[in-house]
Amino acid sequence: MTPDQTRSYLEGEKHATRVASCAARLAALRLMKDARWWNRRRRGFMARALLAHADELERSAETDAVLAQAG
């Protein structure tokens, strides 16, 4: 694999991770939007878990991008 191909692959992977992060954030918003008063607490827990996962995905994408540039 040439360096250009490797860089292209890593960029694609980073963008796919960001799309997955956005999808998780949208799912969290949808969970809370459709929540009724009796299930808002449980859905809130699930929404917070999705947001934490989205943050973790973005951090890993940033870390991978920095490591790829350094290496």
N, CA, C and O atoms as CSV, one atom per row, in Angstrom:
chain,resi,resn,atom,element,x,y,z
A,1,MET,N,N,0.835,-1.170,0.000
A,1,MET,CA,C,0.000,0.000,0.000
A,1,MET,C,C,0.891,1.249,0.000
A,1,MET,O,O,1.839,1.354,0.778
A,2,THR,N,N,0.574,2.162,-0.864
A,2,THR,CA,C,1.365,3.386,-0.944
A,2,THR,C,C,0.946,4.339,0.177
A,2,THR,O,O,-0.139,4.200,0.742
A,3,PRO,N,N,1.808,5.307,0.496
A,3,PRO,CA,C,1.443,6.276,1.550
A,3,PRO,C,C,0.158,7.037,1.230
A,3,PRO,O,O,-0.617,7.343,2.137
A,4,ASP,N,N,-0.080,7.346,-0.045
A,4,ASP,CA,C,-1.312,8.049,-0.407
A,4,ASP,C,C,-2.541,7.187,-0.149
A,4,ASP,O,O,-3.565,7.681,0.324
A,5,GLN,N,N,-2.436,5.903,-0.459
A,5,GLN,CA,C,-3.558,5.000,-0.218
A,5,GLN,C,C,-3.820,4.856,1.276
A,5,GLN,O,O,-4.973,4.832,1.708
A,6,THR,N,N,-2.769,4.762,2.052
A,6,THR,CA,C,-2.915,4.653,3.500
A,6,THR,C,C,-3.583,5.893,4.064
A,6,THR,O,O,-4.495,5.795,4.885
A,7,ARG,N,N,-3.132,7.057,3.627
A,7,ARG,CA,C,-3.711,8.317,4.106
A,7,ARG,C,C,-5.182,8.407,3.713
A,7,ARG,O,O,-6.018,8.826,4.515
A,8,SER,N,N,-5.496,8.015,2.483
A,8,SER,CA,C,-6.875,8.043,2.009
A,8,SER,C,C,-7.754,7.106,2.842
A,8,SER,O,O,-8.874,7.460,3.209
A,9,TYR,N,N,-7.240,5.918,3.134
A,9,TYR,CA,C,-7.984,4.969,3.950
A,9,TYR,C,C,-8.235,5.529,5.343
A,9,TYR,O,O,-9.348,5.432,5.859
A,10,LEU,N,N,-7.211,6.114,5.954
A,10,LEU,CA,C,-7.355,6.664,7.297
A,10,LEU,C,C,-8.338,7.832,7.324
A,10,LEU,O,O,-9.110,7.977,8.272
A,11,GLU,N,N,-8.309,8.659,6.291
A,11,GLU,CA,C,-9.266,9.770,6.213
A,11,GLU,C,C,-10.697,9.242,6.082
A,11,GLU,O,O,-11.612,9.756,6.725
A,12,GLY,N,N,-10.885,8.230,5.261
A,12,GLY,CA,C,-12.203,7.626,5.114
A,12,GLY,C,C,-12.700,7.013,6.411
A,12,GLY,O,O,-13.875,7.129,6.759
A,13,GLU,N,N,-11.793,6.361,7.120
A,13,GLU,CA,C,-12.142,5.764,8.409
A,13,GLU,C,C,-12.543,6.850,9.413
A,13,GLU,O,O,-13.494,6.682,10.177
A,14,LYS,N,N,-11.801,7.970,9.399
A,14,LYS,CA,C,-12.102,9.067,10.314
A,14,LYS,C,C,-13.483,9.654,10.015
A,14,LYS,O,O,-14.255,9.934,10.932
A,15,HIS,N,N,-13.785,9.836,8.744
A,15,HIS,CA,C,-15.082,10.396,8.372
A,15,HIS,C,C,-16.220,9.430,8.707
A,15,HIS,O,O,-17.288,9.860,9.143
A,16,ALA,N,N,-16.001,8.150,8.510
A,16,ALA,CA,C,-17.022,7.157,8.858
A,16,ALA,C,C,-17.284,7.158,10.362
A,16,ALA,O,O,-18.423,6.998,10.799
A,17,THR,N,N,-16.230,7.340,11.146
A,17,THR,CA,C,-16.391,7.412,12.596
A,17,THR,C,C,-17.194,8.640,12.978
A,17,THR,O,O,-18.029,8.579,13.880
A,18,ARG,N,N,-16.952,9.752,12.304
A,18,ARG,CA,C,-17.720,10.972,12.590
A,18,ARG,C,C,-19.192,10.805,12.205
A,18,ARG,O,O,-20.074,11.307,12.902
A,19,VAL,N,N,-19.457,10.114,11.117
A,19,VAL,CA,C,-20.844,9.856,10.716
A,19,VAL,C,C,-21.532,8.980,11.760
A,19,VAL,O,O,-22.686,9.225,12.113
A,20,ALA,N,N,-20.838,7.971,12.250
A,20,ALA,CA,C,-21.405,7.105,13.291
A,20,ALA,C,C,-21.669,7.908,14.565
A,20,ALA,O,O,-22.672,7.691,15.243
A,21,SER,N,N,-20.780,8.821,14.880
A,21,SER,CA,C,-20.969,9.680,16.047
A,21,SER,C,C,-22.207,10.556,15.885
A,21,SER,O,O,-22.994,10.701,16.820
A,22,CYS,N,N,-22.379,11.133,14.711
A,22,CYS,CA,C,-23.564,11.961,14.439
A,22,CYS,C,C,-24.836,11.130,14.519
A,22,CYS,O,O,-25.851,11.595,15.038
A,23,ALA,N,N,-24.790,9.915,14.014
A,23,ALA,CA,C,-25.958,9.037,14.076
A,23,ALA,C,C,-26.321,8.717,15.525
A,23,ALA,O,O,-27.502,8.670,15.871
A,24,ALA,N,N,-25.327,8.500,16.366
A,24,ALA,CA,C,-25.585,8.240,17.787
A,24,ALA,C,C,-26.205,9.460,18.457
A,24,ALA,O,O,-27.113,9.321,19.277
A,25,ARG,N,N,-25.724,10.653,18.117
A,25,ARG,CA,C,-26.302,11.878,18.687
A,25,ARG,C,C,-27.749,12.072,18.230
A,25,ARG,O,O,-28.605,12.457,19.026
A,26,LEU,N,N,-28.019,11.810,16.962
A,26,LEU,CA,C,-29.387,11.932,16.467
A,26,LEU,C,C,-30.320,10.910,17.124
A,26,LEU,O,O,-31.477,11.212,17.415
A,27,ALA,N,N,-29.812,9.714,17.352
A,27,ALA,CA,C,-30.618,8.691,18.024
A,27,ALA,C,C,-30.948,9.129,19.454
A,27,ALA,O,O,-32.062,8.909,19.930
A,28,ALA,N,N,-29.985,9.747,20.134
A,28,ALA,CA,C,-30.227,10.236,21.494
A,28,ALA,C,C,-31.288,11.332,21.489
A,28,ALA,O,O,-32.168,11.353,22.349
A,29,LEU,N,N,-31.203,12.235,20.525
A,29,LEU,CA,C,-32.222,13.287,20.426
A,29,LEU,C,C,-33.601,12.698,20.171
A,29,LEU,O,O,-34.587,13.135,20.765
A,30,ARG,N,N,-33.669,11.724,19.305
A,30,ARG,CA,C,-34.953,11.103,18.967
A,30,ARG,C,C,-35.531,10.366,20.171
A,30,ARG,O,O,-36.742,10.384,20.391
A,31,LEU,N,N,-34.663,9.716,20.951
A,31,LEU,CA,C,-35.131,9.027,22.151
A,31,LEU,C,C,-35.825,9.998,23.100
A,31,LEU,O,O,-36.900,9.703,23.622
A,32,MET,N,N,-35.216,11.142,23.319
A,32,MET,CA,C,-35.781,12.104,24.268
A,32,MET,C,C,-36.989,12.835,23.679
A,32,MET,O,O,-37.901,13.209,24.416
A,33,LYS,N,N,-37.003,13.036,22.394
A,33,LYS,CA,C,-38.124,13.735,21.761
A,33,LYS,C,C,-39.416,12.934,21.894
A,33,LYS,O,O,-40.479,13.497,22.153
A,34,ASP,N,N,-39.319,11.641,21.718
A,34,ASP,CA,C,-40.492,10.782,21.752
A,34,ASP,C,C,-40.805,10.230,23.142
A,34,ASP,O,O,-41.699,9.397,23.287
A,35,ALA,N,N,-40.086,10.681,24.153
A,35,ALA,CA,C,-40.258,10.125,25.496
A,35,ALA,C,C,-41.534,10.663,26.158
A,35,ALA,O,O,-41.856,11.846,26.051
A,36,ARG,N,N,-42.215,9.803,26.812
A,36,ARG,CA,C,-43.366,10.178,27.635
A,36,ARG,C,C,-42.888,10.369,29.078
A,36,ARG,O,O,-41.769,9.992,29.426
A,37,TRP,N,N,-43.731,10.947,29.893
A,37,TRP,CA,C,-43.294,11.250,31.252
A,37,TRP,C,C,-42.919,9.993,32.028
A,37,TRP,O,O,-42.048,10.052,32.897
A,38,TRP,N,N,-43.558,8.851,31.737
A,38,TRP,CA,C,-43.291,7.644,32.510
A,38,TRP,C,C,-42.030,6.907,32.077
A,38,TRP,O,O,-41.541,6.045,32.807
A,39,ASN,N,N,-41.497,7.230,30.904
A,39,ASN,CA,C,-40.266,6.544,30.499
A,39,ASN,C,C,-39.132,7.525,30.196
A,39,ASN,O,O,-38.123,7.137,29.608
A,40,ARG,N,N,-39.285,8.759,30.582
A,40,ARG,CA,C,-38.260,9.763,30.290
A,40,ARG,C,C,-36.946,9.465,31.018
A,40,ARG,O,O,-35.870,9.673,30.458
A,41,ARG,N,N,-37.025,8.986,32.247
A,41,ARG,CA,C,-35.802,8.704,33.012
A,41,ARG,C,C,-34.990,7.581,32.357
A,41,ARG,O,O,-33.777,7.699,32.182
A,42,ARG,N,N,-35.676,6.494,32.000
A,42,ARG,CA,C,-34.973,5.364,31.375
A,42,ARG,C,C,-34.385,5.762,30.023
A,42,ARG,O,O,-33.256,5.399,29.694
A,43,ARG,N,N,-35.159,6.507,29.254
A,43,ARG,CA,C,-34.654,6.973,27.955
A,43,ARG,C,C,-33.522,7.977,28.135
A,43,ARG,O,O,-32.615,8.047,27.305
A,44,GLY,N,N,-33.568,8.746,29.202
A,44,GLY,CA,C,-32.479,9.678,29.496
A,44,GLY,C,C,-31.170,8.939,29.739
A,44,GLY,O,O,-30.109,9.371,29.290
A,45,PHE,N,N,-31.259,7.810,30.460
A,45,PHE,CA,C,-30.058,6.996,30.684
A,45,PHE,C,C,-29.501,6.482,29.361
A,45,PHE,O,O,-28.293,6.521,29.126
A,46,MET,N,N,-30.396,6.002,28.500
A,46,MET,CA,C,-29.951,5.490,27.199
A,46,MET,C,C,-29.370,6.620,26.343
A,46,MET,O,O,-28.366,6.429,25.656
A,47,ALA,N,N,-30.000,7.785,26.386
A,47,ALA,CA,C,-29.507,8.924,25.609
A,47,ALA,C,C,-28.124,9.349,26.097
A,47,ALA,O,O,-27.244,9.647,25.289
A,48,ARG,N,N,-27.931,9.378,27.413
A,48,ARG,CA,C,-26.600,9.743,27.939
A,48,ARG,C,C,-25.547,8.723,27.530
A,48,ARG,O,O,-24.408,9.090,27.243
A,49,ALA,N,N,-25.915,7.446,27.500
A,49,ALA,CA,C,-24.976,6.411,27.058
A,49,ALA,C,C,-24.620,6.605,25.583
A,49,ALA,O,O,-23.460,6.452,25.197
A,50,LEU,N,N,-25.611,6.939,24.764
A,50,LEU,CA,C,-25.334,7.193,23.345
A,50,LEU,C,C,-24.436,8.402,23.168
A,50,LEU,O,O,-23.528,8.379,22.337
A,51,LEU,N,N,-24.671,9.460,23.933
A,51,LEU,CA,C,-23.832,10.654,23.831
A,51,LEU,C,C,-22.405,10.368,24.296
A,51,LEU,O,O,-21.444,10.863,23.706
A,52,ALA,N,N,-22.269,9.576,25.348
A,52,ALA,CA,C,-20.925,9.212,25.813
A,52,ALA,C,C,-20.205,8.388,24.742
A,52,ALA,O,O,-19.009,8.567,24.515
A,53,HIS,N,N,-20.927,7.503,24.100
A,53,HIS,CA,C,-20.332,6.693,23.026
A,53,HIS,C,C,-19.913,7.586,21.850
A,53,HIS,O,O,-18.847,7.392,21.264
A,54,ALA,N,N,-20.761,8.563,21.515
A,54,ALA,CA,C,-20.432,9.487,20.426
A,54,ALA,C,C,-19.172,10.286,20.757
A,54,ALA,O,O,-18.313,10.481,19.898
A,55,ASP,N,N,-19.065,10.744,21.990
A,55,ASP,CA,C,-17.861,11.470,22.402
A,55,ASP,C,C,-16.620,10.589,22.314
A,55,ASP,O,O,-15.558,11.034,21.879
A,56,GLU,N,N,-16.768,9.339,22.731
A,56,GLU,CA,C,-15.646,8.403,22.663
A,56,GLU,C,C,-15.234,8.140,21.211
A,56,GLU,O,O,-14.044,8.062,20.905
A,57,LEU,N,N,-16.209,8.006,20.329
A,57,LEU,CA,C,-15.900,7.808,18.910
A,57,LEU,C,C,-15.125,8.998,18.344
A,57,LEU,O,O,-14.141,8.821,17.626
A,58,GLU,N,N,-15.576,10.210,18.672
A,58,GLU,CA,C,-14.899,11.400,18.162
A,58,GLU,C,C,-13.480,11.510,18.716
A,58,GLU,O,O,-12.551,11.865,17.990
A,59,ARG,N,N,-13.317,11.205,19.997
A,59,ARG,CA,C,-11.971,11.244,20.579
A,59,ARG,C,C,-11.044,10.236,19.916
A,59,ARG,O,O,-9.885,10.540,19.637
A,60,SER,N,N,-11.558,9.034,19.665
A,60,SER,CA,C,-10.711,8.016,19.028
A,60,SER,C,C,-10.364,8.418,17.596
A,60,SER,O,O,-9.254,8.153,17.133
A,61,ALA,N,N,-11.301,9.056,16.891
A,61,ALA,CA,C,-11.012,9.516,15.534
A,61,ALA,C,C,-9.931,10.584,15.546
A,61,ALA,O,O,-9.036,10.579,14.701
A,62,GLU,N,N,-10.012,11.498,16.505
A,62,GLU,CA,C,-9.000,12.547,16.613
A,62,GLU,C,C,-7.641,11.957,16.983
A,62,GLU,O,O,-6.619,12.344,16.419
A,63,THR,N,N,-7.632,11.037,17.914
A,63,THR,CA,C,-6.380,10.402,18.331
A,63,THR,C,C,-5.747,9.644,17.173
A,63,THR,O,O,-4.538,9.727,16.954
A,64,ASP,N,N,-6.566,8.904,16.432
A,64,ASP,CA,C,-6.052,8.161,15.277
A,64,ASP,C,C,-5.495,9.101,14.217
A,64,ASP,O,O,-4.483,8.799,13.584
A,65,ALA,N,N,-6.159,10.249,14.022
A,65,ALA,CA,C,-5.690,11.209,13.022
A,65,ALA,C,C,-4.346,11.801,13.445
A,65,ALA,O,O,-3.454,11.972,12.614
A,66,VAL,N,N,-4.202,12.109,14.715
A,66,VAL,CA,C,-2.938,12.667,15.200
A,66,VAL,C,C,-1.821,11.632,15.092
A,66,VAL,O,O,-0.706,11.957,14.686
A,67,LEU,N,N,-2.121,10.391,15.455
A,67,LEU,CA,C,-1.110,9.329,15.358
A,67,LEU,C,C,-0.718,9.065,13.908
A,67,LEU,O,O,0.448,8.798,13.618
A,68,ALA,N,N,-1.681,9.138,13.002
A,68,ALA,CA,C,-1.389,8.907,11.577
A,68,ALA,C,C,-0.506,10.011,11.024
A,68,ALA,O,O,0.377,9.751,10.206
A,69,GLN,N,N,-0.734,11.235,11.461
A,69,GLN,CA,C,0.097,12.349,10.988
A,69,GLN,C,C,1.507,12.255,11.560
A,69,GLN,O,O,2.478,12.601,10.888
A,70,ALA,N,N,1.616,11.790,12.793
A,70,ALA,CA,C,2.925,11.684,13.420
A,70,ALA,C,C,3.721,10.526,12.833
A,70,ALA,O,O,4.946,10.590,12.728
A,71,GLY,N,N,3.009,9.464,12.451
A,71,GLY,CA,C,3.690,8.261,11.974
A,71,GLY,C,C,3.893,8.289,10.542
A,71,GLY,O,O,4.454,7.348,9.979
